[in-house]
Amino acid sequence: MKTVLMVAEKPSLAQSIAKILSRGNMSSHKGLNGACSVHKYTGTFAGQPVHFKMTSVCGHVMTLDFLGKYNKWDKVDPAELFSQAPTEKKEANPKLNMVKFLQVEGRGCDYVVLWLDCDKEGENICFEVLDAVLPVMNNAHNGEKTVFRARFSSITDTDICNAMTRLSEPDHNEALSVDARQELDLRIGCAFTRFQTKYFQGKYGDLDSSLISFGPCQTPTLGFCVERHDKIQSFKPETYWVLQAKVHTDKEESLLLDWDRVRVFDREIAQMFLNMTKLEKEAWVEATSRKEKAKQRPLALNTVEMLRVASSALGMGPQHAMQIAERLYTQGYISYPRTETTHYPENFDLKGSLRQQANHPYWADSVKQLLAEGINRPRKGHDAGDHPPITPMKSATEAELGGDAWRLYEYITRHFIATVSHDCKYLQSTISFRIGPEHFTCMGKTVISPGFTEIMPWQSVPLEESLPTCQKGDTFTVGEVKMLEKQTNPPDYLTEAELITLMEKHGIGTDASIPVHINNICQRNYVTVESGRRLKPTNLGIVLVHGYYKIDAELVLPTIRSAVEKQLNLIAQGKADYHQVLDHTLDIFKRKFHYFVDSIAGMDELMEVSFSPLAATGKPLSRCGKCHRFMKYIQAKPSRLHCSHCDETYTLPQNGTIKLYKELRCPLDDFELVLWSSGSRGKSYPLCPYCYNHPPFRDMKKGMGCNECTHPTCQHSLSMLGIGQCVECENGVLVLDPTSGPKWKVACNTCNVVAHCFENAHRVRVSADTCNTCEAALLDVDFNKAKSPLPGNETQHTGCIFCDPVFQELVELKHAASCHPMHRGGPGRRQGRGRGRGRRPPGKPNPRRPKDKMSALAAYFV
């Protein structure tokens, strides 16, 4: 029998789709990468019996990046990134071995069915999967079609089975439009980001951002926030005056009347109108009207509206809301959450979706009434030709989903029910009064039929006191007429919901990428999220945008990116050439980049006013090895050391604390060592600021601390404190943390494995001897006499932490799940004690410290 390989975008989707198509009759096993499962069953395909293999990827298989030296900021002029720098597709997550996994599963298969998400990104991933599996699949006979694309909008039995019967082909043009966007964002973003980051971080110490990034979508998004900030700052409040009248009705109640002139900005004129009306005793009814009005039910829900409501009403950030929506989709609770469409197709089963909610404890009565009376056809919205609007696909309870997932699901469901409900109808009554020469009005609303507001009560017409019945010529007693002084108010900072609206209006980003761009400007410390989810620009964000306006306004205005998005859409529709769009856009931005570099002094003038130079920032911490003066520690991101005498800056590890390390010095360059720590539960290691930035040995890279230094005799180096191979990763070495006592720690110098050991021991040292079994270095431990775990109250013991039965009981791994045989059993892993711990796989060199120091020295000099 032939074999059909089917690939979904996420492991959970693969499982759900396979379960539906196999009717639950399938076998499953983990793939070689451990992240994706393979589900097998038999069935029919193209009228013949076949074996089905359903698996998945984990998002994009490949990512775009520069080759070789072009990835190094110090080696290449950023201007070269626009055209000269070659790019390559590399695995998005090398640890997953996704290409090898797909090739293993695709080998010998005859057909491939692609179940990737049905959007442009999904089409792009389709071709990434095909690049991996087509070379290893069986050859097609007589031009037989072997590649198929399944198109679906929800994980329901009906939708999945229909997709399987109506297979099509992947869209190469849509995939190309994603390739074009990736390359544009990479080249443009990296060029501008590298230049302005190096320029400004080399001059100012309190920018408090590890990256001064530029993005073709990110920067206009920030521009909207700063534009609102500028309006607030330049706003000048104006005083105005209004007249407010109060009349009494027969029921001894009073009505407040609104002045038809609304307001005047001249106090004397307002006083004149007050003098003309305040002595009047009666208010005459000039006219009355009663009109029936309707408040329209909402349009069907698309992504942008969902994100707007999630931010403004549910208090969720756009990216968080999108992650929850995707999880609800993969679990089958809602339809595909990335859609621009607000119009249901004629053949959409609205009643079927509504029946799913007929027994829900919160809205069963409303749903049953709609089904009994007949649903109202949803309003005609915008059909973008992608997916149907976001719709609940099955019923769920608060206990089932919980937390934010339930709140978002509840809103989506209530919105859907509202779209098939009737409009809200109400009676609007208006009475026009005349008091002296001035006219006043009073309005009231009475609900006739609540319609959709029953299911969306927050949209209901506000309750107002009913107006008295009267007719033209009637009079009411005037209670008082008074003049109120008020002031105009500045606009408030943009909410996330308002920003999403602006981005959609100006074509900045897509429904899928809008949350990412908003999250980026928050992460870069360009804006902060205030109460009410309002976005307040930081000093850095404001100065950057003002600088762009000063040099080239088009870098921050939405116009140029909106035009690029239109070109990308033309590629997706097959109406524009991929290479022409790419070359033309890069040429424009290359010219802008050169002008920006030549004019950077304009932005620098603004920076000088707002930020402090490096020499005036930070506190003295450690001594420079060149001039022996104190270097200043700059704590603001990115944290670094600066020697004002030598005018040198040394980068440091980020996201931790830095302190002086016992005033000890590096034997190579005489710089004082500093100690980096990620906290009491994390790991810490000493480092030499100079060696960290200028690796002293050929086998070291920039950014390595003493725990990776291969100096053969330094007491802080890997050679002296290294123990053996990490139990989790292939390239790491477990290194003793000499500063961690009395709660001693051994930490990997590559991954995040930390082993807590020998609590309350007086002293722990790495011995020159090694274990006979696993070749790991032995540890000499002096225990506290009162708490010694050794037999016979002994306090000293030397042994291997992997093999010694005494030490095994005292070692506890943290932070990472260990796959080492000492800590985790399982099929195919060696069990028992004392065999093979710390040993590398065959053919891999052991990075453990060298036994013979002289041979190590010789190796460096040869």
NORVEN-V998223 format. One line per field, one symbol per residue. phi: phi as a letter, one per 20 degrees, with the letter a starting at -180 (. if undefined). psi: psi as a letter, one per 30 degrees, with the letter a starting at -180 (. if undefined). burial: I if it has 9 or more other ideal C-beta (glycine too) atoms within 8 Angstrom, else O. A space follows every 10 residues. Layout:
# NORVEN-V998223
phi->???
psi->???
burial->???
This chain:
# NORVEN-V998223
phi->.fcdeccdec gffgffffff felndbdcbf ffemddecdd adadblmcfb edcdbbdcnf fdcebfelff edfeecfgff ffcfffdbec ffcgfelfff fffffefned ccdedfgebf fffffgffff geegfdffff dlmffcdcce dbcbecgfff ffffecfcdf efffffffgf ffffffffff fffffffffe ffdcdcflbf beecbgdfff ffggffgfgf fffefdfdec ccdcdccdef eldcdedeff fmbcddffff ffffffdfef ecdefeacbc ceccdffffg edfffffffg ffddmdfgff ffffffffff enecfgedbe eccfffefef fffffgdfdf fecgffffff ffenfefgff dedemddfgf cfdbfbdfff dmlfffffff fgfffffffd eefedbdddc cddcdmeedc cccbccfebf lfffecffef fffcfffffb bgnfccfffa ccddeccfdf feffegfffg fffffememd geegffffff fffemecdee fmleddfegf ffffffffff ebfffdffff ffffgfffff ffemdcegff ffffffffff ffffffffdf gffffffgfe cefgfedncg cceffedmef eeeeeffffa dcdffelccc fcfeladcbf dllfdffecm fffcdebepf eedbbebegf ffecgfcfed dfndeffcfe gfcffeegfe dfdaffedde decfcfefee geefcccfec ddfcdeblfm ffbcceefec ffedmffede cdefgfcfee fmlfddbdae fedffffgfd dcecmcfedf gfdbeqfnef dndncmfmee fgndfeefgf fdffffffff ef
psi->klkkkkklfl eeeeeeeeee efhfilkklk lfffeklkkk llakkhgkkl kkjkalaibk ellkllkbff fkeffkkfff feeejkllkl kejfffheee eeeeffkgle lkkjhlkiae eeeeeefeee eefefflkkk khgkkfklkk klflileeee eeeefhkalk jeeeeeeeee eeeeeeeeee eeeeefeeee ffekfhfhkf kilkkfeeee eeeeeeeeee eeefkjkkkl klkkkklklf ggllkkkkkf fdllgjeeee eeeeeffffk fkkkjelkkj kklkjkllll kleeeeeeee eeefgkleee eeeeeeeeef fgellkgjkf kgkklegkie eeeeffgfgk fegeeeeeee eefklkkllj akjfgclllk kkflklleee elbeeeeeee eeeeeeeefg lllkklkjkk kklkjbfkkl kkllkkkejf bffefiffgl kkklkkllkl lkfllkkkel klkkklkkkl lllkleeeee eeeeeghjll fefeeeeeee feeghelkja kghkjjklee eeeeeeeeee ejfffflfee eeeeeeeeee eefgflkeee eeeeeeeefe eeeeeeefgf feeeeeeeef lklefgllkk dlkkfefglk kkjjfkkkkl kkjfefhkkj llklhakklk iggllkfefg kkklkkkglf falllllkee eefikflfgl lkgkaffgkg kffkffleef fkelkkfele flkkkkjfff lfikkkkkge agkkkklhkg kekklklfll kfefglklkk kjlkefgkfk kgglfkkklk feekfeeefg kkklekkkgk fffkalkfkk alkgjgkfkl lkfkkkglkk ejeeeeeeee f.
burial->OIIIIIIIII IOIIIIIIII IIOOOIOIOO IOIOOIIIII IOIOIOOOOI IIIIIIIIOI IIIIIIIOOI OOOOOIOIII IIOOIOIOOO IIOOOIIIII IIIIIIOOII IIIIIIIIII IIIIIIIIII OIIIOOIOOO OOOOOOIIII OIOIIIOOII IIIIOOIOOI IOIIIIIIII IIIIIIIIII IIIIIIIIII IOIIIIIOIO OIIIIIIIII IIIIIIIIIO IIOOOOOOII IIIIIIIIIO OOOOIOIIIO OOIIOOOOOI IOIIOIIIOI OIIIIOOIOO OIOOIOIIII IIIIIIIIII IIOIOIIIII IIOIIIIIII IIIIIIIIII IIIIOOOOOI OOIIIIIIOI OOIIOIIIOI IOOOIOOIIO IOOOOIIIII IIIOOIIOOO IOOIIIIIII IIIIIIIIII IIIIIIIIII IIIIIOOIII IIIIIOIOOO IIIIIIOOII IOOOOOIOOO OOOOOIIIOO IOIOOIOOOO OOIIIIIOII IIIIOIIIIO IIIIIIIIII IIOIIIIOII OOIIIIIIOI IIIIIIIIOO IIOOIIIIOI IIOIIIIIII IIOOOIOIOO IIOOIIOIII OIIIIIIOII OIIIOIIOOI IOIIOOIIOO IIIIIOOOOO IIIIOIIIII IIIOOOOOII OIIOOIOIOI IOOOIIOIIO IIIIIIIOOO OIIIIIIIII IIOOOIIOOI OOOIIIIIII IIIIOIIIII IIIIIIIIIO OIIIIIIOOO IOOIIIIIII IOIIIIIIIO IOOIOIIOOI IOIIIIIIII IIIIOOOIOI OOOIIIIIII IIIIOIIIOI IOIIOIOIOI IOOIOOOOIO OOOOOOIIOO OOOOOOOIII OOIOIIIOOI OO
